[in-house]
Amino acid sequence: MNDNIFKRNELLAQKVIKGLASRNMTGYYAASAEEAKKIALDLIPEGSSISMGGGMSVHEIGLVEALKEGNYNFIDRDKAEDKRAAMLAAYDADFFLSGCNAMTEDGVLVNIDGNANRVSAIAQGPKKVIFIVGMNKVCDDVDGAMKRARNVAAPINAQRFGLDTPCAKTGSCMNCKSPDTICCQFLITRFSRHEGRIHVILVNDSLGF
């Protein structure tokens, strides 16, 4: 990576971390995906129960593989016979892992969901939530974060899942009410009432969508 980009990301991350702290959330900066994985594993004691949404960023840093191979109770929704039971188990898990569709420079997190299992677990339930966020997700403000979530993350995810939505065909949000829409719930996390619950690991990389 270009040294100038690296320095810019490091400086911007420190601004985001200060914003998160002002919102009762904890931020970290990782210079690489490997470092991000180490920070996450340091936060999760062995024996913990862990669930997650469909966050690609969590997979991309190798965290899911490390948890499956380690001494953890990883609730694997994809392999569960009863997927609803696996999703409900997330609300009583010690840790919930997630990517983030977008966030602001002053620490506001923006996420869009179709089934709401991810955004509802972020909002309430699991004892702790760990976000893995590439620096490509950081936007100027909430308006920019919402635009990124709707016009970048949502169309790519709709295409990835093979959904029949207008954005999958046009590449940008059409504010649709399609039966396949994944823009059913919008969660803006601007403050955490519970200190120590939400942890955000910013990664000097382009992760997820």
C-alpha positions, 0 to 999 in steps of 0.5 A: 500500500502507498505510504501516503494512503497508510498514513492518511488511514492511520490519522483518520482512524485516530479521529474515528476512535476519538469519535467512538469514545465520545459515544461510549464505544471502543475503537482500535486501529489495525495496520493489517488484516492479521493485526485486526484478527489478533486484536479481535482474538485478544478481546474474546476469551476462550470458551466464549459463545460467538455468533455473527451476521453475514459480515464478509469483513470478518471472513476476510481477516481470517477471524472466522476460521481462527474461531472455528479452529480454536477453543470457542463455541462458534454458532455456525448459522450456515451449517445449522439444521435449524437456522432460526434457532441459530439466529435466536441463539445469537441474542444470548451469545457472549460475542456478536461479530459484524461488518459495517455497511458504513460509518462516519468520521465521528464514530456513527455506525450505519447498517442496513438489513433484510431479515434484521437478525444482524441489526437487531443483535447489534442493537440489543442482546449479545453481551458484546459486539465486535465490528471489523471495519475496513477504512473504505467504509469511513464517510464524512457524515451520516448522509454520506454513510447512508448513501454508501450503504444504499448505493454501494453495499446494498447493490453489491450484496443483492448481486452477491445473493442473486436477488431480483432487485432494481439495484442489482440491475442498475448498480444503485439504489432505486428506493424499491419495495421489491419482495427481494429488497435487503433494505428493510431495516436501517440501524444508526448506532450513534451511542452505546448505553452500555460501556464496553459493549461495542468494539470497532476494529478499524483495518488499514485495508479495503474490506467487504462492500 
